[in-house]
Amino acid sequence: MNWAFKDSALGEEVAPDQKSETSAGSFVFPFKPFIRNFEIRDLAFAFRDTLSDKDISAEINTLKIFVDGPNIPLSFAALYNGVPIELTGTLGRIEDLHLNQKTFISLQGKLNEAELAIHGSLGPLVPQPIAKIDLRIQAETIATFGPLAGVTLPDLRGLDLSMTAVAGDGQLAVDDVKIVLN
């Protein structure tokens, strides 16, 4: 079955065999998604790692991605082996993603007791994804990450970690890694 989508702004159908490229060669998605709210609640995964003979569990308490005006807010709360993970913020602008342009993301949260911040740009996504994301994690002690890793870590104090993840030209790289322990 072939699909044809109607662009509500222009009133024209976009046939599946038409190219969705502008004269400048940049890709534009042929239709806008109409999903306004994506939400998962109370989803649990449990499995056994047979190599280590350990049970692993993950629970998504809430994952909500929705369109609120021009932005795409995100709200995420989960547990991994009983360790809380939370993120809130924005995944950018829906119009920028539809037009396959750069958009800016900003998320903050917690990874167990550690503070987490994710800021940067995403896009264009097609034909190859481009992104530049700054990640920062601050924790009173490295031991905070032990439960996530399933091991006991030393009580080294005052972790401040920052790095930049860069995607482009079919490659993913990590730049400017800085780790400070007090």
BELWO-V160727 format. One line per field, one symbol per residue. ss: DSSP state (~ for helix, > for strand, _ for the rest). psi: psi as a letter, one per 30 degrees, with the letter a starting at -180 (. if undefined). Layout:
BEGIN
ss->???
psi->???
END
This chain:
BEGIN
ss->___>>>>____>>>>_____>_____>_________>>>>>>>>>>>>>____>>>>>>>>>>>>>>>__>>>>>>>>>>__>>>>>>>>>>>~~~~~____>>>>>>>>>__>>>>>>>>>________>>>>>>>>>>>~~~~~~~~_______>>>>>>>>>>>>__>>>>>>>>>>>_
psi->kkkkkkjfefgkkjlffkkhklffgkkkkflkkgjfkkkkkhkkkklkjfefhkkkkkkjekjkklkjbfljkkkkklkjhfkkkkklakgakeeeeeghlklkljklakjcfkkkkjkakkllfkfkkkljkkkkkkkekffefeeefglkllhklhkjkklkkkklhglklklhkkkkk.
END
